Amino acid sequence: MLSFALDYRAAIKEFTADAENNLRDWELSLREWELLESLRDSLKVLYDATNIFSTQQPTIAEVISIMDKIDSFLATRIIETPTDNCTQRVEVSEALKTSLILAKRTLNKYYTLTDSSSVYRIAMVLHPSKKLEYFREQNWAASWVDEAHKITRDKYIENYHIRTDLLGEEKPSHRVSSSTSFKPSKSSEKRIAVCI
């Protein structure tokens, strides 16, 4: 609706300015149009994320990336908003700024909940395009990156690392059906350990 109003701004201005329509009280000032643009742009990132989460079924690793983008957007938007020509900065209205702060707090609440499950960290570390480098690029605390690495390594050792039983035979640490044989070579075991 906001995009529609902005797309038809000239027609709306003309319609509300016409005295015969008796809508002069509803005519928007230049500042109000700028605020409307700012509001539309602020809501777009949330709208896009909602569509992705609702229709595209993102992976766990993509959820974190999307949340990072929203967080970065909100933090930047709270400070200032560029105009279309990018040569001048327009401050965000206090009402919008307050809403953005509340949105950021809500996002942080959900973001914090991802720490309660190791799945998010492991998914990011094992994701081919993310790995630990993603956290470093996003300027995450080194202690958090180290913890993500440790959690991933510990889960690997706990569930997938090849153990040697008393007879010296290699067996996977997780259960494998009797019809399945699983015995990676020593070189593949080393490659897996290096990746983590």
C-alpha positions as CSV (number, residue, x, y, z in Angstrom):
1,M,0.0,0.0,0.0
2,L,2.8,2.4,0.8
3,S,4.6,1.6,-2.4
4,F,1.3,2.1,-4.3
5,A,0.9,5.6,-2.7
6,L,4.4,6.5,-3.5
7,D,4.2,5.3,-7.1
8,Y,1.1,7.4,-7.5
9,R,2.3,10.3,-5.5
10,A,1.7,12.9,-8.3
11,A,-1.9,11.8,-8.8
12,I,-2.6,11.7,-5.0
13,K,-1.1,15.1,-4.6
14,E,-3.2,16.5,-7.4
15,F,-6.4,14.8,-6.1
16,T,-6.0,16.0,-2.5
17,A,-5.0,19.5,-3.6
18,D,-8.2,19.9,-5.6
19,A,-10.5,22.0,-3.5
20,E,-13.6,20.4,-5.1
21,N,-12.6,17.0,-3.6
22,N,-12.6,18.5,-0.1
23,L,-9.5,16.6,0.9
24,R,-7.1,19.4,1.6
25,D,-6.8,18.3,5.3
26,W,-5.4,15.0,4.0
27,E,-2.8,16.5,1.7
28,L,0.7,15.4,2.7
29,S,3.6,17.8,3.0
30,L,7.0,17.2,1.5
31,R,8.3,16.1,4.9
32,E,5.4,13.6,5.2
33,W,6.2,12.1,1.8
34,E,9.8,11.7,2.8
35,L,8.7,10.0,6.0
36,L,6.4,7.7,4.0
37,E,9.3,6.7,1.8
38,S,11.4,6.1,4.9
39,L,8.7,3.9,6.4
40,R,8.3,1.9,3.2
41,D,12.0,1.3,2.9
42,S,12.2,0.3,6.6
43,L,9.4,-2.2,6.3
44,K,10.6,-3.7,3.0
45,V,13.4,-5.6,4.6
46,L,11.0,-7.2,7.1
47,Y,8.5,-7.9,4.4
48,D,11.2,-9.6,2.2
49,A,12.4,-11.7,5.2
50,T,8.8,-12.7,6.0
51,N,8.3,-13.9,2.4
52,I,11.5,-15.9,2.5
53,F,10.7,-17.5,5.8
54,S,7.1,-18.2,4.7
55,T,7.5,-19.4,1.2
56,Q,11.1,-20.5,0.4
57,Q,11.8,-22.7,3.5
58,P,15.4,-21.4,4.1
59,T,18.0,-23.7,5.6
60,I,19.1,-23.1,9.2
61,A,22.3,-21.4,8.0
62,E,20.3,-19.1,5.8
63,V,18.1,-18.1,8.8
64,I,21.2,-16.8,10.6
65,S,22.4,-14.9,7.5
66,I,18.9,-13.3,7.1
67,M,18.8,-12.4,10.7
68,D,22.2,-10.8,10.4
69,K,21.1,-8.7,7.4
70,I,18.0,-7.6,9.3
71,D,20.0,-6.7,12.3
72,S,22.5,-4.7,10.3
73,F,19.8,-2.9,8.4
74,L,17.9,-2.0,11.6
75,A,21.1,-0.8,13.3
76,T,21.9,1.4,10.4
77,R,18.4,2.6,9.9
78,I,18.1,3.7,13.5
79,I,21.0,6.1,13.0
80,E,20.0,7.7,9.7
81,T,18.3,7.1,6.4
82,P,19.6,8.0,3.0
83,T,17.3,9.8,0.5
84,D,16.9,8.5,-3.0
85,N,19.6,10.7,-4.4
86,C,22.0,9.6,-1.6
87,T,23.6,13.1,-1.5
88,Q,21.7,14.2,1.5
89,R,20.7,12.4,4.7
90,V,17.3,12.5,6.2
91,E,16.8,11.6,9.9
92,V,14.3,8.9,10.7
93,S,11.3,10.3,12.6
94,E,11.3,9.6,16.3
95,A,8.2,7.4,16.0
96,L,9.9,5.3,13.3
97,K,13.1,5.2,15.2
98,T,11.3,4.0,18.3
99,S,9.6,1.3,16.2
100,L,13.0,0.2,14.7
101,I,14.5,0.0,18.2
102,L,11.7,-2.2,19.3
103,A,12.1,-4.4,16.2
104,K,15.8,-4.7,16.9
105,R,15.1,-5.7,20.5
106,T,12.6,-8.4,19.3
107,L,15.1,-9.7,16.7
108,N,17.8,-9.8,19.4
109,K,15.5,-11.8,21.6
110,Y,15.0,-14.4,18.9
111,Y,18.6,-14.3,17.9
112,T,19.6,-15.1,21.5
113,L,17.4,-18.1,21.5
114,T,19.5,-19.6,18.7
115,D,22.3,-19.9,21.2
116,S,20.2,-22.4,23.2
117,S,20.6,-25.0,20.4
118,S,23.9,-26.2,19.0
119,V,22.1,-26.9,15.7
120,Y,22.4,-23.3,14.5
121,R,26.2,-23.1,15.2
122,I,26.9,-26.5,13.7
123,A,24.8,-25.7,10.6
124,M,26.8,-22.5,10.0
125,V,30.1,-24.1,10.6
126,L,29.3,-27.0,8.2
127,H,27.6,-24.8,5.5
128,P,29.9,-24.8,2.4
129,S,29.7,-21.1,1.9
130,K,29.7,-20.0,5.5
131,K,32.1,-22.0,7.8
132,L,33.9,-20.1,10.6
133,E,34.9,-17.4,8.2
134,Y,31.3,-16.1,8.1
135,F,31.4,-15.3,11.8
136,R,34.7,-13.5,11.4
137,E,33.5,-11.5,8.4
138,Q,30.5,-10.5,10.5
139,N,32.8,-9.4,13.3
140,W,31.4,-11.9,15.8
141,A,33.4,-12.2,19.1
142,A,36.3,-14.5,18.8
143,S,35.1,-16.4,21.9
144,W,31.8,-17.1,20.1
145,V,33.6,-18.3,17.0
146,D,35.8,-20.6,19.1
147,E,32.8,-21.9,20.9
148,A,31.0,-22.7,17.6
149,H,34.1,-24.5,16.4
150,K,34.3,-26.5,19.7
151,I,30.6,-27.4,19.7
152,T,30.9,-28.7,16.1
153,R,34.1,-30.7,16.8
154,D,32.6,-32.2,20.0
155,K,29.5,-33.3,18.2
156,Y,31.5,-34.8,15.4
157,I,33.7,-36.7,17.9
158,E,30.7,-37.8,19.9
159,N,28.6,-39.0,17.0
160,Y,30.8,-39.7,13.9
161,H,34.4,-40.1,14.9
162,I,35.6,-43.7,14.2
163,R,36.4,-45.5,17.4
164,T,38.5,-48.6,17.9
165,D,37.0,-51.4,20.0
166,L,38.9,-53.8,22.2
167,L,39.7,-56.1,19.2
168,G,41.2,-53.3,17.2
169,E,38.4,-53.2,14.7
170,E,37.2,-49.8,13.6
171,K,33.5,-49.1,14.2
172,P,31.4,-46.0,13.7
173,S,30.3,-44.5,17.0
174,H,26.7,-44.2,15.8
175,R,24.5,-47.2,15.0
176,V,24.5,-48.5,11.5
177,S,22.0,-51.0,10.3
178,S,23.3,-54.5,9.7
179,S,22.8,-54.2,6.0
180,T,25.0,-51.1,5.8
181,S,28.7,-51.2,5.9
182,F,30.5,-48.0,6.9
183,K,34.2,-47.8,7.1
184,P,35.9,-44.6,5.8
185,S,39.5,-44.7,4.8
186,K,42.1,-43.1,7.1
187,S,42.6,-40.3,4.5
188,S,38.9,-39.4,4.4
189,E,38.8,-39.4,8.2
190,K,41.7,-36.9,8.2
191,R,39.9,-34.8,5.5
192,I,36.8,-34.7,7.6
193,A,38.7,-33.7,10.7
194,V,40.6,-30.9,8.8
195,C,37.3,-29.5,7.6
196,I,36.0,-29.1,11.1
